[in-house]
Every structure is written in C-alpha cells, then in structure tokens.
Amino acid sequence: MAVGASSPVDESALLAAAREGHEQAFERLLEPHRRALRAHCYRLLGSLHDAEDALQETSLRAWRSIDRFEPRGPFRAWLYRIATNVCLTAIERRARLPEALDPEEAEVVSYLQPFPDRLLDTELAVEERESLGLAFVSVMQLLPPRQRAVLVLREVLGWSAKEVADLLGDSVASVNSALQRAREKLDRERAAGRLARDHAPASPESEARLVGRFVAAWEAVDVDAIVALLAEDAVMTMPPEPMRLLGTRAIGEFLRTVPAGGALERIRLLPTRANGQPALAAYLEDDSGTHQAYGVMVLALDGDELASITGFAGYPELFPELGLPPVLDD
C-alpha cells in the first residue's frame, strides 16, 4: 500500500505507549501524519474549514480506539481509513449534497475554499500534491461521496481495489465500477473547465512575470491591461456566489464595475500561493484608510495566458493560514 510510514522503531515504541493510555505518545505518533491527513480531508470536502474539523474528529476517533488498532497493518493506513469515514459522514450531513446538483447547472461549489501551500506536507508524493489543484478539487465535489473516496484512495494514494472495498464494505467489482464512473466524470468536467482550469504555466519564470503584470495593472487601475493577460475563453468564479463569467469581455466588465464599485485602487494585492498555484491576497480599504483582509484570488495559467480566476471573497480567517497579516501595513 503506497501510504508511507514512520521509523518502525520509533513508531512501535510510541504505539505501545499510546495503547497503554499515554496521550502524549499518541500525539507524537499522530503528528507526522497531520498535514497529509488534512490534505486528504480537503480533497474529499473541498473546504479548508471542514477539513480541519474532519482532522480533529479523526484524531479523536483514533485516540478513542487506539487499543483496537492491529499493528499488523500500517498505522498511517489505519488513520486514512478513519479520516475517509469521517469525511463521508460529513458530506452526508451537508444540507445539499453535491451529487444532487445538476452538472449542467453547477456554476460553483458554494463551500469551496483555497488550500494554502504553507499547509502542504513537503514529503507528499507528486500525485498527492497535484491532486490538490483547484480544478481537481472543485470537480471532485460534483462526484457522489463514495466515488470521491474511491478515486482519491485508488488514484492518489495508490490503494488496491481490495483495500478500498474493505474500507467501504463493498465488493471489488463495485469499487472498480465506481472508479471508472468517477474517472469519466472527472475527465469530462475538467475538459469543460466550467469551475476552474488546470494550472499549466509555460514555466515558473513566465508564471512569475504574469503575476507581476497582473498586480501592476491592478495597481494602475488598468483593466484593459488585465484583460490582455487573459485567455479568450478564460473563466472567473467567486465561491460561494453562484457566479460564472466566461470570456475576456465579461471578466473585464466585472472588474470595471464590481470590486469596490470598480475602484480597484481601494484594493491592494499581495502575492501568495494556494492549491499549488499562484494566488493574490486582497486587502480592501475601509473608511479609515486601513487595508483589511478581504479575500483571495487563485490563478490558473495555460501557457503564458491566464486561464481562470477563482475569487474567494469574505474569508479573512484564511489569511493567518496563508501566513499573512489581517491588516496590511502601508
């Protein structure tokens, strides 16, 4: 099973102590896996806030049942089993399940949030890091819960069909069927690019240049210069608002009239990163002239062009997770 492991000697000693009721040993046992588990929960839930809650619930359930853990299998795999079940329960509790949405009408996923790069586990495999891209995560939210779990466990974590079937209490044939349907839906939705586009910059240098030009144009309140950076079929969404703008004309008109009533000079931008993509933290000037944390734009490039902008307005609580201050010091 491609899920990794800690040092066998250290883990076995901590596990023995944890099974005897030593909570500090359990916390030390859990700590190396926290970042990867948070990322796993985020893929399934699409919300950083919900992923944090799921991580806490996973920790609590694992502590309560540590005496029932069978050391014959990897400890990390056991944690993933618990986290997956916690996430499936959380999805069921949501008032409106993503699978109930008509795919042709799903303009945005209302609870979608960005995932700050600084929360990533630097030791994650390439597949695990790429699966945190906003295009992948947003489309994942349109899949039925079990299809999400099957896709992530099989394609991202490398579990076998038998292992996934055991976790879900299903047959191998059913798991393989769910994986096929999930792949087809994922490929179809990502190709359509209705929620967000895959981030595929020509190079890190071109990505940095484009972000710099975007910020400079914004500061100059030059919407035409921003529009010139966009691909002709660029898309812009703003979760949780059910808004989807397609094409340079629609996005340009939005920028001229909506953010701060079109007064872009009232919004200052600070480069950051989320979902493995360039992002811009926005600070809105209040009546006192202070720039307060306001929202985040996650960008996706196609070559040297800006293919999508996903704006998350009204999430000041994300700024500490991004390592940014709540108020911008002039």
HUNORRA-V581241 format. One record per pair of residues at least 24 apart in sequence whose ideal C-beta (glycine too) atoms are under 6 Angstrom apart, sorted by the first residue. I is the first residue (numbers start at 1). J is the second residue. If there is no record, write none. Layout:
# HUNORRA-V581241
I | J
I | J
This chain:
# HUNORRA-V581241
1 | 77
1 | 159
2 | 158
3 | 74
3 | 76
3 | 77
3 | 157
4 | 76
5 | 74
6 | 32
18 | 66
19 | 66
19 | 67
26 | 63
33 | 76
33 | 79
35 | 121
36 | 121
37 | 83
40 | 83
41 | 83
41 | 87
42 | 115
43 | 131
43 | 137
43 | 152
44 | 87
44 | 148
45 | 87
46 | 109
46 | 112
46 | 137
46 | 141
47 | 111
47 | 113
48 | 113
48 | 115
54 | 86
54 | 87
54 | 90
57 | 86
58 | 82
58 | 83
58 | 86
81 | 167
84 | 149
88 | 145
91 | 145
98 | 141
98 | 142
99 | 144
106 | 142
107 | 242
107 | 244
108 | 237
108 | 239
108 | 242
109 | 138
109 | 141
110 | 239
110 | 240
112 | 138
112 | 239
114 | 274
114 | 275
114 | 296
114 | 298
114 | 312
115 | 274
115 | 275
116 | 274
116 | 321
116 | 322
117 | 273
118 | 323
127 | 156
128 | 156
129 | 276
131 | 156
132 | 275
132 | 276
133 | 199
133 | 275
133 | 276
134 | 196
134 | 275
134 | 298
134 | 310
135 | 190
135 | 196
135 | 197
135 | 198
138 | 195
138 | 196
139 | 186
139 | 189
139 | 190
143 | 182
143 | 185
146 | 178
147 | 178
147 | 182
150 | 175
150 | 178
150 | 179
151 | 182
154 | 179
196 | 308
196 | 310
197 | 300
197 | 307
197 | 308
199 | 277
199 | 300
200 | 302
201 | 301
202 | 303
202 | 304
206 | 304
207 | 278
207 | 301
211 | 271
211 | 278
215 | 269
218 | 264
218 | 269
221 | 264
221 | 265
223 | 252
223 | 255
223 | 256
227 | 252
229 | 306
230 | 306
231 | 302
231 | 305
231 | 307
234 | 306
234 | 307
235 | 308
236 | 309
237 | 310
238 | 311
268 | 328
272 | 322
274 | 298
281 | 324
283 | 328
291 | 328
292 | 327
293 | 319
293 | 326
